[in-house]
């Protein structure tokens, strides 16, 4: 399945979510800049808060797989789709590389956060959280988000994404309460491949937009 744009895919997801969550207290938590574009129509349809979790993925060299990622609290979470043995093997082989990428990632997060941070955890407490991605090729960003949400008292965790791989869906089944996925791919070609329009704004512009949205809610 191909989509005209991330916003168009978000509108399809919003229609699926609307009947059940129209009158529920929800918060839409986007996992990337592209996910914000997917999440905006969902948040608008449900009249819910929209925010974004800053995630910096750390990729295994030459593998096209993320070993894990940092969230904006500075916590690193390993990719739950990798076994403990695989993680330890990669850590031993690339320890210095991973540590440098973590430092670089935290520097980027701190630069973008500025004063006051991005996600106000009070906006998430007691709500059903709709985690939005523009495509899951693995579940690394999901694991980072779940780790971030662990200390927050939430009603339930729902995932909404236009597309995901079969292994990512398998991981989602055991991690979240509900899933809304428009298309599951066996041979994933990369997130951008499935959108005719790839007009994702810069990270800085997305963060500014999200901060403006949050100010309007407070």
Residue pairs with C-beta under 8 A, 6 or more apart in sequence:
1 162
1 163
1 182
1 183
1 194
2 194
2 195
2 196
3 9
3 12
3 162
3 182
3 194
3 195
3 196
4 195
4 196
4 197
5 37
5 195
5 196
5 197
5 199
6 34
6 35
6 37
6 38
6 134
6 162
6 195
6 197
6 200
7 37
7 38
7 40
7 41
9 38
9 134
9 162
9 182
9 195
10 37
10 38
10 39
10 40
10 41
10 42
10 132
10 162
11 41
12 162
12 182
13 38
13 41
13 42
13 132
13 160
13 161
13 162
13 180
13 182
14 41
14 42
14 44
14 45
14 46
15 45
16 160
16 180
17 42
17 45
17 46
17 130
17 158
17 160
17 180
18 45
18 46
21 46
21 128
21 130
21 158
22 45
22 46
24 46
24 128
24 155
25 48
25 126
25 127
25 128
25 155
26 46
26 48
26 49
26 127
26 128
26 129
26 130
27 48
27 49
27 50
27 51
27 123
27 124
27 127
27 128
27 129
27 130
28 39
28 42
28 43
28 46
28 48
28 49
28 50
28 51
28 130
28 132
29 39
29 51
29 52
29 53
29 119
29 124
29 129
29 130
29 131
29 132
29 145
30 36
30 38
30 39
30 50
30 51
30 52
30 53
30 132
30 133
30 210
31 52
31 53
31 55
31 131
31 132
31 133
31 141
31 142
31 145
32 52
32 55
32 133
32 134
32 141
33 52
33 200
33 201
33 202
33 203
33 206
34 134
34 135
34 191
34 200
35 52
35 132
35 133
35 134
36 50
36 52
36 132
36 206
36 209
36 210
37 134
37 200
38 132
38 133
38 134
38 160
38 161
38 162
39 50
39 130
39 132
39 160
40 50
42 48
42 50
42 130
42 132
42 160
43 49
43 50
46 130
48 127
48 130
49 123
49 127
49 213
49 214
49 217
50 210
50 213
51 118
51 119
51 120
51 123
51 124
51 210
51 213
51 214
52 118
52 119
52 206
52 207
52 210
53 71
53 72
53 118
53 119
53 144
53 145
53 148
54 71
54 72
54 109
54 112
54 113
54 118
54 119
54 207
55 69
55 70
55 71
55 72
55 141
55 144
55 145
56 69
56 70
56 104
56 105
56 106
56 108
56 109
57 66
57 68
57 69
57 105
57 140
57 141
58 66
58 67
58 68
58 69
58 70
58 76
58 98
58 101
58 102
58 105
59 65
59 66
59 67
59 101
60 66
60 67
60 90
60 94
61 94
61 97
65 79
65 82
65 138
66 79
66 138
66 140
66 141
67 78
67 79
67 82
67 87
67 90
67 91
67 98
67 140
68 76
68 77
68 78
68 79
68 140
68 143
68 144
69 76
69 77
69 79
69 105
69 140
69 141
69 143
69 144
70 76
70 77
70 102
70 105
70 106
70 109
70 144
71 77
71 144
71 145
71 147
71 148
72 109
72 113
72 117
72 118
72 119
72 148
73 148
74 106
74 109
75 147
75 148
76 102
77 140
77 143
77 144
77 146
77 147
78 87
78 143
79 87
79 138
79 139
79 140
79 143
80 139
80 143
80 171
80 175
81 138
81 139
81 140
81 167
81 168
81 171
82 90
90 98
91 98
108 203
112 118
112 203
112 204
112 207
118 207
118 210
118 211
118 214
119 148
120 214
120 218
121 152
123 214
123 217
124 149
124 152
124 154
125 152
125 153
125 154
126 153
126 154
126 155
127 154
127 155
128 154
128 155
128 156
128 157
128 158
129 149
129 154
129 155
129 156
129 157
129 158
130 158
130 159
130 160
131 142
131 145
131 157
131 158
131 159
131 160
131 176
132 159
132 160
132 161
133 141
133 142
133 159
133 160
133 161
133 164
134 161
134 162
134 191
134 195
135 161
135 162
135 163
135 164
135 188
135 191
135 194
136 142
136 161
136 163
136 164
136 165
136 168
136 169
136 172
137 164
137 165
137 168
137 188
137 190
137 191
138 165
138 167
138 168
138 171
139 167
139 168
139 171
139 172
139 175
142 159
142 168
142 171
142 172
142 175
142 176
143 175
146 157
146 175
146 176
149 157
156 177
156 178
157 175
157 176
157 177
157 178
158 176
158 177
158 178
158 179
158 180
159 172
159 176
159 178
159 179
159 180
159 181
160 179
160 180
160 181
161 180
161 181
161 182
162 181
162 182
162 183
162 194
163 181
163 182
163 183
163 184
163 185
163 188
163 191
163 194
164 172
164 181
164 183
164 184
164 185
165 184
165 185
165 186
165 188
166 184
166 185
166 186
169 179
169 181
169 184
172 179
172 181
173 179
183 194
192 198
200 206
201 209
